[in-house]
Amino acid sequence: MGTTFVTLTRVVSGKDPGFWMNDRMLELWLRLLALHLPDSTNSDEYDATKEIQNKWLLASRGYFVGCVPHGMEDICATQEGRAIVRSAIDSLLTALQQTAMPLDANTMNLLGIEGQFTAPIERKWLEEIGYAFLDLIDGKISGTPASTEIMPGSKPYKRR
């Protein structure tokens, strides 16, 4: 399994802030996040929430190795996009904190992600991913593509 650099920068140079994530954990995070997007109330032709959900559902299918197209660069380029992402993260974090029980592998295998989960996933890993995403959006991440100090979902993440 590969890793993907998560950043808010469209063209990545060696100094752009972000963090590396294991693709499998990023896919799971995006799938769960897509399910926690606020329901759309927009009846106009363009619906940002639905577009974000479609991007994340595709990115989380398990088809992309080493470059999961999380779309955060485009999504977080606007205040509306950042608000939508923040709302989904808040909702997912609230749900994750309801119990300490790990997420069962058999249940996760029902989410439509290619491949099989064979072990439970600790909720704390997903919570740390959420906090890392929030810190990235808030400009509190200083890691670059050359660093691996921050790898939420693989290494413990301490809030900035």
C-alpha angles and dihedrals in degrees: 000000000000136000132239129208110232113208139143093229119103097209110037119218126175093270103050115122118244143096141251121248134188105252094231092055091044090051092050091046093050092047092052092042091053089055090053098052112123115262111264117250094173113113094181121108093256115061114180094191093054091047091052091047092051091050093050095045090053093043090051097053093094097247099116121075118192094355113055105183097230091165094214090136093065099030095053094044089092134050089237092054093047090049091051092049093046091050092052092047092049091050093048093046090051090052093046091052094056092089139003094227113122119246107263117240093223091054093047089053087066092063096085098248113143115250128027132284107221102178134042118262119230112235091223089068091056091044090053090050089054092051091048091052091049091048090050091052090048092051094247097123117094100173117119135199087270094058132073100181089109114053107146113203091027105046126030111270122213117202116250 
